[in-house]
Amino acid sequence: MSKSIFYHAGCPVCVSAEQDIVNLIGVDNVEVVHIGEDRSRISEAENAGVKSVPALVTPKGNALHINFGASMADVKA
Amino acid sequence: MSKSIFYHAGCPVCVSAEQDIVNLIGVDNVEVVHIGEDRSRISEAENAGVKSVPALVTPKGNALHINFGASMADVKA
């Protein structure tokens, strides 16, 4: 894959981080996924190593947790 | 300021995140500061809202804590 994926759950911390990440790496270089709404992608995020949101998974597959909005347990609750 | 600033302290988590961030936003768009070595910039990082390293301060001045390597208290110890 060549795009990064930004996983979030709509929390204020998530929205703020999303704006920063889009500004930094460019809207064309990141797919934004709301795993609170698109719950079918929660397992994909977990498999990528995402422990909390917001998080960015790089094209190399590294999970970067950015600040802290909510744990995956919170997202799944 | 137009560059982001990446603050780190040489920890493994920091080094890994630095490589990811440089790959994502480009080496020309980020200044890398090792506050374990350049201790004169610790207060600058704290003033920008950095609570732990590694952290990226965006051109807009937002502090993005990326994963967790060490707290600022650890860095100052």
Backbone of each chain as nested JSON, in Angstrom:
{
  "chains": [
    {"id": "A", "residues": [
      {"number": 1, "name": "MET", "atoms": {"N": [0.842, -1.193, 0.0], "CA": [0.0, 0.0, 0.0], "C": [0.876, 1.242, 0.0]}},
      {"number": 2, "name": "SER", "atoms": {"N": [0.359, 2.313, -0.586], "CA": [1.177, 3.52, -0.673], "C": [0.616, 4.668, 0.143]}},
      {"number": 3, "name": "LYS", "atoms": {"N": [-0.642, 4.562, 0.531], "CA": [-1.224, 5.602, 1.373], "C": [-1.078, 5.222, 2.84]}},
      {"number": 4, "name": "SER", "atoms": {"N": [-1.014, 6.259, 3.682], "CA": [-1.176, 6.021, 5.104], "C": [-2.672, 5.924, 5.397]}},
      {"number": 5, "name": "ILE", "atoms": {"N": [-2.999, 5.315, 6.524], "CA": [-4.393, 5.24, 6.956], "C": [-4.504, 5.873, 8.339]}},
      {"number": 6, "name": "PHE", "atoms": {"N": [-5.416, 6.829, 8.451], "CA": [-5.644, 7.502, 9.733], "C": [-6.939, 6.946, 10.321]}},
      {"number": 7, "name": "TYR", "atoms": {"N": [-6.809, 6.252, 11.441], "CA": [-7.979, 5.686, 12.117], "C": [-8.406, 6.618, 13.235]}},
      {"number": 8, "name": "HIS", "atoms": {"N": [-9.692, 6.891, 13.299], "CA": [-10.181, 7.741, 14.378], "C": [-11.596, 7.325, 14.752]}},
      {"number": 9, "name": "ALA", "atoms": {"N": [-12.117, 7.971, 15.787], "CA": [-13.459, 7.619, 16.244], "C": [-14.308, 8.865, 16.496]}},
      {"number": 10, "name": "GLY", "atoms": {"N": [-13.943, 9.954, 15.825], "CA": [-14.765, 11.148, 15.896], "C": [-14.602, 11.999, 17.147]}},
      {"number": 11, "name": "CYS", "atoms": {"N": [-13.68, 11.595, 18.02], "CA": [-13.484, 12.36, 19.258], "C": [-12.781, 13.687, 18.946]}},
      {"number": 12, "name": "PRO", "atoms": {"N": [-12.907, 14.654, 19.842], "CA": [-12.262, 15.953, 19.592], "C": [-10.758, 15.836, 19.347]}},
      {"number": 13, "name": "VAL", "atoms": {"N": [-10.087, 14.99, 20.131], "CA": [-8.648, 14.799, 19.918], "C": [-8.387, 14.236, 18.526]}},
      {"number": 14, "name": "CYS", "atoms": {"N": [-9.3, 13.332, 18.103], "CA": [-9.157, 12.73, 16.765], "C": [-9.288, 13.769, 15.665]}},
      {"number": 15, "name": "VAL", "atoms": {"N": [-10.288, 14.63, 15.781], "CA": [-10.564, 15.616, 14.746], "C": [-9.402, 16.596, 14.626]}},
      {"number": 16, "name": "SER", "atoms": {"N": [-8.886, 17.019, 15.758], "CA": [-7.752, 17.943, 15.758], "C": [-6.536, 17.289, 15.116]}},
      {"number": 17, "name": "ALA", "atoms": {"N": [-6.258, 16.051, 15.507], "CA": [-5.09, 15.349, 14.957], "C": [-5.273, 15.095, 13.465]}},
      {"number": 18, "name": "GLU", "atoms": {"N": [-6.5, 14.797, 13.054], "CA": [-6.752, 14.557, 11.629], "C": [-6.384, 15.795, 10.811]}},
      {"number": 19, "name": "GLN", "atoms": {"N": [-6.811, 16.957, 11.288], "CA": [-6.495, 18.183, 10.551], "C": [-4.988, 18.391, 10.455]}},
      {"number": 20, "name": "ASP", "atoms": {"N": [-4.292, 18.122, 11.56], "CA": [-2.837, 18.293, 11.544], "C": [-2.177, 17.313, 10.582]}},
      {"number": 21, "name": "ILE", "atoms": {"N": [-2.614, 16.062, 10.619], "CA": [-1.988, 15.039, 9.77], "C": [-2.263, 15.324, 8.298]}},
      {"number": 22, "name": "VAL", "atoms": {"N": [-3.489, 15.706, 7.985], "CA": [-3.816, 16.019, 6.586], "C": [-2.982, 17.205, 6.107]}},
      {"number": 23, "name": "ASN", "atoms": {"N": [-2.825, 18.203, 6.966], "CA": [-2.002, 19.353, 6.586], "C": [-0.547, 18.946, 6.373]}},
      {"number": 24, "name": "LEU", "atoms": {"N": [-0.065, 18.022, 7.198], "CA": [1.358, 17.666, 7.143], "C": [1.681, 16.772, 5.954]}},
      {"number": 25, "name": "ILE", "atoms": {"N": [0.856, 15.767, 5.724], "CA": [1.253, 14.793, 4.701], "C": [0.419, 14.885, 3.435]}},
      {"number": 26, "name": "GLY", "atoms": {"N": [-0.633, 15.705, 3.46], "CA": [-1.397, 15.929, 2.241], "C": [-2.614, 15.029, 2.176]}},
      {"number": 27, "name": "VAL", "atoms": {"N": [-3.742, 15.608, 1.802], "CA": [-5.014, 14.871, 1.808], "C": [-4.97, 13.685, 0.852]}},
      {"number": 28, "name": "ASP", "atoms": {"N": [-4.168, 13.775, -0.198], "CA": [-4.115, 12.679, -1.164], "C": [-3.292, 11.491, -0.669]}},
      {"number": 29, "name": "ASN", "atoms": {"N": [-2.567, 11.71, 0.426], "CA": [-1.666, 10.662, 0.899], "C": [-2.192, 9.907, 2.102]}},
      {"number": 30, "name": "VAL", "atoms": {"N": [-3.408, 10.203, 2.495], "CA": [-3.932, 9.536, 3.677], "C": [-5.41, 9.2, 3.485]}},
      {"number": 31, "name": "GLU", "atoms": {"N": [-5.748, 7.976, 3.874], "CA": [-7.143, 7.545, 3.9], "C": [-7.635, 7.712, 5.334]}},
      {"number": 32, "name": "VAL", "atoms": {"N": [-8.75, 8.382, 5.499], "CA": [-9.292, 8.617, 6.829], "C": [-10.428, 7.626, 7.078]}},
      {"number": 33, "name": "VAL", "atoms": {"N": [-10.297, 6.853, 8.155], "CA": [-11.282, 5.816, 8.467], "C": [-11.85, 6.066, 9.86]}},
      {"number": 34, "name": "HIS", "atoms": {"N": [-13.15, 6.223, 9.928], "CA": [-13.859, 6.423, 11.21], "C": [-14.314, 5.045, 11.695]}},
      {"number": 35, "name": "ILE", "atoms": {"N": [-13.522, 4.459, 12.602], "CA": [-13.841, 3.094, 13.013], "C": [-14.978, 3.047, 14.035]}},
      {"number": 36, "name": "GLY", "atoms": {"N": [-15.414, 4.225, 14.5], "CA": [-16.623, 4.222, 15.318], "C": [-17.847, 3.973, 14.444]}},
      {"number": 37, "name": "GLU", "atoms": {"N": [-17.789, 4.459, 13.2], "CA": [-18.9, 4.272, 12.266], "C": [-18.702, 3.056, 11.38]}},
      {"number": 38, "name": "ASP", "atoms": {"N": [-17.477, 2.876, 10.885], "CA": [-17.192, 1.757, 9.997], "C": [-16.544, 0.645, 10.823]}},
      {"number": 39, "name": "ARG", "atoms": {"N": [-17.379, -0.037, 11.587], "CA": [-16.859, -0.979, 12.575], "C": [-16.254, -2.214, 11.936]}},
      {"number": 40, "name": "SER", "atoms": {"N": [-16.536, -2.421, 10.667], "CA": [-15.949, -3.583, 9.994], "C": [-14.436, -3.433, 9.857]}},
      {"number": 41, "name": "ARG", "atoms": {"N": [-13.938, -2.234, 10.08], "CA": [-12.493, -2.039, 9.911], "C": [-11.734, -1.996, 11.236]}},
      {"number": 42, "name": "ILE", "atoms": {"N": [-12.451, -2.252, 12.332], "CA": [-11.778, -2.274, 13.635], "C": [-10.71, -3.371, 13.68]}},
      {"number": 43, "name": "SER", "atoms": {"N": [-11.054, -4.552, 13.171], "CA": [-10.085, -5.648, 13.249], "C": [-8.87, -5.363, 12.376]}},
      {"number": 44, "name": "GLU", "atoms": {"N": [-9.103, -4.699, 11.246], "CA": [-7.981, -4.29, 10.382], "C": [-7.032, -3.368, 11.142]}},
      {"number": 45, "name": "ALA", "atoms": {"N": [-7.616, -2.411, 11.867], "CA": [-6.789, -1.486, 12.649], "C": [-6.025, -2.236, 13.734]}},
      {"number": 46, "name": "GLU", "atoms": {"N": [-6.709, -3.119, 14.42], "CA": [-6.041, -3.879, 15.486], "C": [-4.909, -4.732, 14.928]}},
      {"number": 47, "name": "ASN", "atoms": {"N": [-5.159, -5.335, 13.772], "CA": [-4.111, -6.153, 13.163], "C": [-2.897, -5.319, 12.768]}},
      {"number": 48, "name": "ALA", "atoms": {"N": [-3.124, -4.044, 12.503], "CA": [-2.018, -3.148, 12.16], "C": [-1.29, -2.642, 13.402]}},
      {"number": 49, "name": "GLY", "atoms": {"N": [-1.786, -3.032, 14.57], "CA": [-1.107, -2.639, 15.803], "C": [-1.707, -1.431, 16.487]}},
      {"number": 50, "name": "VAL", "atoms": {"N": [-2.871, -0.995, 16.038], "CA": [-3.497, 0.189, 16.624], "C": [-4.097, -0.169, 17.981]}},
      {"number": 51, "name": "LYS", "atoms": {"N": [-3.666, 0.531, 19.01], "CA": [-4.128, 0.286, 20.385], "C": [-5.101, 1.364, 20.858]}},
      {"number": 52, "name": "SER", "atoms": {"N": [-5.026, 2.526, 20.229], "CA": [-5.893, 3.641, 20.615], "C": [-6.048, 4.541, 19.404]}},
      {"number": 53, "name": "VAL", "atoms": {"N": [-7.038, 5.414, 19.467], "CA": [-7.219, 6.388, 18.39], "C": [-7.045, 7.796, 18.948]}},
      {"number": 54, "name": "PRO", "atoms": {"N": [-6.643, 8.748, 18.13], "CA": [-6.291, 8.596, 16.725], "C": [-4.946, 7.903, 16.525]}},
      {"number": 55, "name": "ALA", "atoms": {"N": [-4.832, 7.228, 15.392], "CA": [-3.584, 6.555, 15.048], "C": [-3.393, 6.601, 13.546]}},
      {"number": 56, "name": "LEU", "atoms": {"N": [-2.138, 6.658, 13.151], "CA": [-1.791, 6.66, 11.732], "C": [-0.978, 5.406, 11.446]}},
      {"number": 57, "name": "VAL", "atoms": {"N": [-1.405, 4.628, 10.468], "CA": [-0.612, 3.484, 10.03], "C": [0.092, 3.894, 8.746]}},
      {"number": 58, "name": "THR", "atoms": {"N": [1.425, 3.816, 8.776], "CA": [2.223, 4.307, 7.653], "C": [2.188, 3.301, 6.502]}},
      {"number": 59, "name": "PRO", "atoms": {"N": [2.619, 3.741, 5.308], "CA": [2.689, 2.802, 4.18], "C": [3.563, 1.589, 4.485]}},
      {"number": 60, "name": "LYS", "atoms": {"N": [4.521, 1.743, 5.407], "CA": [5.364, 0.607, 5.8], "C": [4.692, -0.286, 6.83]}},
      {"number": 61, "name": "GLY", "atoms": {"N": [3.537, 0.137, 7.322], "CA": [2.8, -0.7, 8.252], "C": [3.053, -0.408, 9.718]}},
      {"number": 62, "name": "ASN", "atoms": {"N": [3.747, 0.696, 9.993], "CA": [3.986, 1.054, 11.393], "C": [2.81, 1.845, 11.948]}},
      {"number": 63, "name": "ALA", "atoms": {"N": [2.386, 1.506, 13.156], "CA": [1.295, 2.227, 13.808], "C": [1.861, 3.351, 14.657]}},
      {"number": 64, "name": "LEU", "atoms": {"N": [1.443, 4.571, 14.351], "CA": [1.842, 5.747, 15.13], "C": [0.614, 6.227, 15.884]}},
      {"number": 65, "name": "HIS", "atoms": {"N": [0.644, 6.076, 17.202], "CA": [-0.459, 6.576, 18.02], "C": [-0.216, 8.048, 18.284]}},
      {"number": 66, "name": "ILE", "atoms": {"N": [-1.18, 8.872, 17.951], "CA": [-0.998, 10.326, 18.005], "C": [-1.882, 10.892, 19.1]}},
      {"number": 67, "name": "ASN", "atoms": {"N": [-1.237, 11.432, 20.113], "CA": [-1.963, 11.877, 21.301], "C": [-2.87, 10.732, 21.761]}},
      {"number": 68, "name": "PHE", "atoms": {"N": [-3.925, 11.019, 22.471], "CA": [-4.783, 9.93, 22.942], "C": [-6.216, 10.406, 22.992]}},
      {"number": 69, "name": "GLY", "atoms": {"N": [-7.064, 9.746, 22.221], "CA": [-8.481, 10.081, 22.249], "C": [-9.286, 9.019, 22.975]}},
      {"number": 70, "name": "ALA", "atoms": {"N": [-9.11, 7.769, 22.551], "CA": [-9.866, 6.672, 23.138], "C": [-9.129, 5.367, 22.859]}},
      {"number": 71, "name": "SER", "atoms": {"N": [-9.265, 4.425, 23.788], "CA": [-8.671, 3.108, 23.579], "C": [-9.537, 2.311, 22.603]}},
      {"number": 72, "name": "MET", "atoms": {"N": [-8.97, 1.261, 22.054], "CA": [-9.759, 0.403, 21.171], "C": [-10.899, -0.236, 21.96]}},
      {"number": 73, "name": "ALA", "atoms": {"N": [-10.672, -0.509, 23.234], "CA": [-11.752, -1.064, 24.059], "C": [-12.923, -0.08, 24.128]}},
      {"number": 74, "name": "ASP", "atoms": {"N": [-12.595, 1.207, 24.263], "CA": [-13.655, 2.223, 24.279], "C": [-14.395, 2.255, 22.937]}},
      {"number": 75, "name": "VAL", "atoms": {"N": [-13.628, 2.165, 21.856], "CA": [-14.236, 2.218, 20.529], "C": [-15.192, 1.039, 20.329]}},
      {"number": 76, "name": "LYS", "atoms": {"N": [-14.807, -0.107, 20.855], "CA": [-15.604, -1.321, 20.656], "C": [-16.783, -1.417, 21.62]}},
      {"number": 77, "name": "ALA", "atoms": {"N": [-16.754, -0.598, 22.659], "CA": [-17.798, -0.724, 23.694], "C": [-19.169, -0.326, 23.155]}}
    ]},
    {"id": "B", "residues": [
      {"number": 1, "name": "MET", "atoms": {"N": [6.672, 30.113, 11.922], "CA": [7.578, 29.036, 11.504], "C": [6.872, 28.168, 10.475]}},
      {"number": 2, "name": "SER", "atoms": {"N": [7.634, 27.601, 9.557], "CA": [7.021, 26.799, 8.514], "C": [7.394, 25.326, 8.611]}},
      {"number": 3, "name": "LYS", "atoms": {"N": [8.43, 25.022, 9.366], "CA": [8.806, 23.627, 9.541], "C": [8.14, 23.066, 10.786]}},
      {"number": 4, "name": "SER", "atoms": {"N": [7.919, 21.771, 10.753], "CA": [7.577, 21.082, 11.979], "C": [8.871, 20.807, 12.743]}},
      {"number": 5, "name": "ILE", "atoms": {"N": [8.722, 20.573, 14.038], "CA": [9.884, 20.218, 14.857], "C": [9.609, 18.872, 15.524]}},
      {"number": 6, "name": "PHE", "atoms": {"N": [10.522, 17.94, 15.344], "CA": [10.399, 16.619, 15.948], "C": [11.356, 16.557, 17.132]}},
      {"number": 7, "name": "TYR", "atoms": {"N": [10.774, 16.448, 18.333], "CA": [11.595, 16.359, 19.542], "C": [11.731, 14.899, 19.949]}},
      {"number": 8, "name": "HIS", "atoms": {"N": [12.941, 14.495, 20.247], "CA": [13.134, 13.114, 20.697], "C": [14.293, 13.074, 21.695]}},
      {"number": 9, "name": "ALA", "atoms": {"N": [14.504, 11.882, 22.222], "CA": [15.574, 11.729, 23.206], "C": [16.426, 10.5, 22.926]}},
      {"number": 10, "name": "GLY", "atoms": {"N": [16.433, 10.082, 21.675], "CA": [17.333, 8.994, 21.291], "C": [16.85, 7.597, 21.647]}},
      {"number": 11, "name": "CYS", "atoms": {"N": [15.665, 7.484, 22.204], "CA": [15.156, 6.165, 22.586], "C": [14.758, 5.378, 21.341]}},
      {"number": 12, "name": "PRO", "atoms": {"N": [14.682, 4.046, 21.454], "CA": [14.295, 3.247, 20.278], "C": [12.961, 3.671, 19.685]}},
      {"number": 13, "name": "VAL", "atoms": {"N": [11.983, 3.942, 20.526], "CA": [10.677, 4.391, 20.016], "C": [10.836, 5.704, 19.252]}},
      {"number": 14, "name": "CYS", "atoms": {"N": [11.717, 6.578, 19.779], "CA": [11.962, 7.865, 19.119], "C": [12.572, 7.672, 17.74]}},
      {"number": 15, "name": "VAL", "atoms": {"N": [13.562, 6.813, 17.641], "CA": [14.279, 6.622, 16.382], "C": [13.338, 6.049, 15.328]}},
      {"number": 16, "name": "SER", "atoms": {"N": [12.54, 5.088, 15.725], "CA": [11.582, 4.484, 14.8], "C": [10.57, 5.517, 14.317]}},
      {"number": 17, "name": "ALA", "atoms": {"N": [10.034, 6.304, 15.257], "CA": [9.048, 7.324, 14.885], "C": [9.68, 8.393, 14.004]}},
      {"number": 18, "name": "GLU", "atoms": {"N": [10.937, 8.739, 14.288], "CA": [11.616, 9.757, 13.477], "C": [11.695, 9.315, 12.02]}},
      {"number": 19, "name": "GLN", "atoms": {"N": [12.055, 8.046, 11.811], "CA": [12.146, 7.551, 10.431], "C": [10.787, 7.623, 9.745]}},
      {"number": 20, "name": "ASP", "atoms": {"N": [9.742, 7.25, 10.49], "CA": [8.402, 7.295, 9.9], "C": [8.0, 8.725, 9.552]}},
      {"number": 21, "name": "ILE", "atoms": {"N": [8.237, 9.642, 10.474], "CA": [7.82, 11.031, 10.256], "C": [8.598, 11.657, 9.099]}},
      {"number": 22, "name": "VAL", "atoms": {"N": [9.899, 11.405, 9.052], "CA": [10.703, 11.956, 7.957], "C": [10.215, 11.397, 6.621]}},
      {"number": 23, "name": "ASN", "atoms": {"N": [9.897, 10.108, 6.604], "CA": [9.378, 9.517, 5.364], "C": [8.039, 10.127, 4.968]}},
      {"number": 24, "name": "LEU", "atoms": {"N": [7.205, 10.418, 5.963], "CA": [5.858, 10.899, 5.67], "C": [5.839, 12.35, 5.223]}},
      {"number": 25, "name": "ILE", "atoms": {"N": [6.578, 13.2, 5.926], "CA": [6.429, 14.63, 5.636], "C": [7.641, 15.226, 4.928]}},
      {"number": 26, "name": "GLY", "atoms": {"N": [8.717, 14.431, 4.814], "CA": [9.865, 14.891, 4.049], "C": [10.919, 15.516, 4.938]}},
      {"number": 27, "name": "VAL", "atoms": {"N": [12.161, 15.158, 4.669], "CA": [13.267, 15.58, 5.532], "C": [13.416, 17.105, 5.555]}},
      {"number": 28, "name": "ASP", "atoms": {"N": [13.0, 17.751, 4.456], "CA": [13.151, 19.207, 4.389], "C": [12.084, 19.948, 5.19]}},
      {"number": 29, "name": "ASN", "atoms": {"N": [11.056, 19.198, 5.619], "CA": [9.938, 19.846, 6.294], "C": [9.944, 19.652, 7.801]}},
      {"number": 30, "name": "VAL", "atoms": {"N": [10.999, 19.064, 8.311], "CA": [11.024, 18.81, 9.755], "C": [12.429, 19.03, 10.303]}},
      {"number": 31, "name": "GLU", "atoms": {"N": [12.476, 19.729, 11.416], "CA": [13.731, 19.893, 12.148], "C": [13.745, 18.857, 13.259]}},
      {"number": 32, "name": "VAL", "atoms": {"N": [14.803, 18.091, 13.347], "CA": [14.898, 17.047, 14.371], "C": [15.763, 17.559, 15.513]}},
      {"number": 33, "name": "VAL", "atoms": {"N": [15.211, 17.538, 16.727], "CA": [15.912, 18.065, 17.897], "C": [16.014, 16.972, 18.957]}},
      {"number": 34, "name": "HIS", "atoms": {"N": [17.227, 16.646, 19.339], "CA": [17.482, 15.646, 20.388], "C": [17.587, 16.394, 21.717]}},
      {"number": 35, "name": "ILE", "atoms": {"N": [16.492, 16.421, 22.459], "CA": [16.503, 17.218, 23.696], "C": [17.211, 16.502, 24.84]}},
      {"number": 36, "name": "GLY", "atoms": {"N": [17.612, 15.249, 24.615], "CA": [18.471, 14.616, 25.607], "C": [19.881, 15.183, 25.532]}},
      {"number": 37, "name": "GLU", "atoms": {"N": [20.285, 15.556, 24.313], "CA": [21.618, 16.126, 24.108], "C": [21.578, 17.65, 24.124]}},
      {"number": 38, "name": "ASP", "atoms": {"N": [20.584, 18.225, 23.47], "CA": [20.473, 19.682, 23.393], "C": [19.464, 20.148, 24.449]}},
      {"number": 39, "name": "ARG", "atoms": {"N": [19.923, 20.127, 25.685], "CA": [19.013, 20.336, 26.802], "C": [18.504, 21.771, 26.876]}},
      {"number": 40, "name": "SER", "atoms": {"N": [19.172, 22.667, 26.175], "CA": [18.72, 24.062, 26.177], "C": [17.362, 24.202, 25.493]}},
      {"number": 41, "name": "ARG", "atoms": {"N": [16.944, 23.181, 24.77], "CA": [15.67, 23.288, 24.046], "C": [14.526, 22.544, 24.748]}},
      {"number": 42, "name": "ILE", "atoms": {"N": [14.812, 22.011, 25.929], "CA": [13.753, 21.323, 26.682], "C": [12.613, 22.286, 27.005]}},
      {"number": 43, "name": "SER", "atoms": {"N": [12.966, 23.491, 27.459], "CA": [11.904, 24.424, 27.852], "C": [11.088, 24.867, 26.642]}},
      {"number": 44, "name": "GLU", "atoms": {"N": [11.741, 24.999, 25.502], "CA": [11.021, 25.316, 24.263], "C": [9.994, 24.235, 23.944]}},
      {"number": 45, "name": "ALA", "atoms": {"N": [10.403, 22.986, 24.095], "CA": [9.476, 21.875, 23.837], "C": [8.32, 21.915, 24.83]}},
      {"number": 46, "name": "GLU", "atoms": {"N": [8.644, 22.128, 26.087], "CA": [7.586, 22.163, 27.101], "C": [6.618, 23.306, 26.832]}},
      {"number": 47, "name": "ASN", "atoms": {"N": [7.146, 24.438, 26.421], "CA": [6.277, 25.572, 26.115], "C": [5.356, 25.291, 24.93]}},
      {"number": 48, "name": "ALA", "atoms": {"N": [5.807, 24.411, 24.05], "CA": [4.975, 24.035, 22.903], "C": [3.947, 22.971, 23.266]}},
      {"number": 49, "name": "GLY", "atoms": {"N": [3.978, 22.512, 24.521], "CA": [2.983, 21.548, 24.966], "C": [3.455, 20.109, 24.936]}},
      {"number": 50, "name": "VAL", "atoms": {"N": [4.759, 19.908, 24.726], "CA": [5.29, 18.546, 24.656], "C": [5.364, 17.949, 26.062]}},
      {"number": 51, "name": "LYS", "atoms": {"N": [4.686, 16.82, 26.248], "CA": [4.643, 16.143, 27.554], "C": [5.513, 14.901, 27.579]}},
      {"number": 52, "name": "SER", "atoms": {"N": [5.78, 14.355, 26.387], "CA": [6.59, 13.144, 26.282], "C": [7.247, 13.145, 24.912]}},
      {"number": 53, "name": "VAL", "atoms": {"N": [8.242, 12.291, 24.758], "CA": [8.895, 12.142, 23.454], "C": [8.707, 10.714, 22.977]}},
      {"number": 54, "name": "PRO", "atoms": {"N": [8.692, 10.488, 21.675], "CA": [8.828, 11.483, 20.621], "C": [7.555, 12.312, 20.448]}},
      {"number": 55, "name": "ALA", "atoms": {"N": [7.741, 13.55, 19.979], "CA": [6.608, 14.427, 19.722], "C": [6.929, 15.318, 18.535]}},
      {"number": 56, "name": "LEU", "atoms": {"N": [5.88, 15.645, 17.799], "CA": [6.03, 16.531, 16.646], "C": [5.22, 17.791, 16.919]}},
      {"number": 57, "name": "VAL", "atoms": {"N": [5.863, 18.951, 16.803], "CA": [5.136, 20.217, 16.91], "C": [4.944, 20.745, 15.489]}},
      {"number": 58, "name": "THR", "atoms": {"N": [3.686, 20.928, 15.124], "CA": [3.369, 21.312, 13.75], "C": [3.663, 22.79, 13.531]}},
      {"number": 59, "name": "PRO", "atoms": {"N": [3.688, 23.203, 12.241], "CA": [3.886, 24.636, 11.956], "C": [2.828, 25.508, 12.624]}},
      {"number": 60, "name": "LYS", "atoms": {"N": [1.642, 24.946, 12.877], "CA": [0.601, 25.705, 13.571], "C": [0.792, 25.714, 15.084]}},
      {"number": 61, "name": "GLY", "atoms": {"N": [1.758, 24.956, 15.564], "CA": [2.041, 24.966, 16.992], "C": [1.35, 23.892, 17.796]}},
      {"number": 62, "name": "ASN", "atoms": {"N": [0.744, 22.928, 17.111], "CA": [0.095, 21.836, 17.838], "C": [1.108, 20.744, 18.163]}},
      {"number": 63, "name": "ALA", "atoms": {"N": [1.057, 20.255, 19.385], "CA": [1.944, 19.163, 19.789], "C": [1.263, 17.828, 19.542]}},
      {"number": 64, "name": "LEU", "atoms": {"N": [1.897, 17.001, 18.742], "CA": [1.401, 15.653, 18.478], "C": [2.363, 14.674, 19.146]}},
      {"number": 65, "name": "HIS", "atoms": {"N": [1.879, 14.012, 20.188], "CA": [2.699, 12.995, 20.847], "C": [2.549, 11.695, 20.072]}},
      {"number": 66, "name": "ILE", "atoms": {"N": [3.661, 11.127, 19.652], "CA": [3.641, 9.968, 18.768], "C": [4.163, 8.758, 19.526]}},
      {"number": 67, "name": "ASN", "atoms": {"N": [3.284, 7.793, 19.73], "CA": [3.625, 6.646, 20.564], "C": [4.172, 7.168, 21.889]}},
      {"number": 68, "name": "PHE", "atoms": {"N": [4.969, 6.399, 22.579], "CA": [5.489, 6.892, 23.856], "C": [6.874, 6.318, 24.084]}},
      {"number": 69, "name": "GLY", "atoms": {"N": [7.841, 7.211, 24.194], "CA": [9.202, 6.78, 24.481], "C": [9.593, 7.095, 25.903]}},
      {"number": 70, "name": "ALA", "atoms": {"N": [9.428, 8.356, 26.287], "CA": [9.82, 8.788, 27.623], "C": [9.074, 10.078, 27.967]}},
      {"number": 71, "name": "SER", "atoms": {"N": [8.795, 10.237, 29.233], "CA": [8.164, 11.48, 29.686], "C": [9.202, 12.589, 29.736]}},
      {"number": 72, "name": "MET", "atoms": {"N": [8.738, 13.824, 29.767], "CA": [9.679, 14.939, 29.905], "C": [10.412, 14.839, 31.243]}},
      {"number": 73, "name": "ALA", "atoms": {"N": [9.743, 14.325, 32.275], "CA": [10.419, 14.146, 33.564], "C": [11.604, 13.187, 33.416]}},
      {"number": 74, "name": "ASP", "atoms": {"N": [11.404, 12.127, 32.627], "CA": [12.501, 11.183, 32.388], "C": [13.64, 11.872, 31.637]}},
      {"number": 75, "name": "VAL", "atoms": {"N": [13.261, 12.69, 30.642], "CA": [14.284, 13.367, 29.833], "C": [15.108, 14.307, 30.706]}},
      {"number": 76, "name": "LYS", "atoms": {"N": [14.425, 14.966, 31.66], "CA": [15.122, 15.948, 32.504], "C": [15.891, 15.312, 33.653]}},
      {"number": 77, "name": "ALA", "atoms": {"N": [15.618, 14.047, 33.934], "CA": [16.239, 13.392, 35.101], "C": [17.745, 13.238, 34.902]}}
    ]}
  ]
}
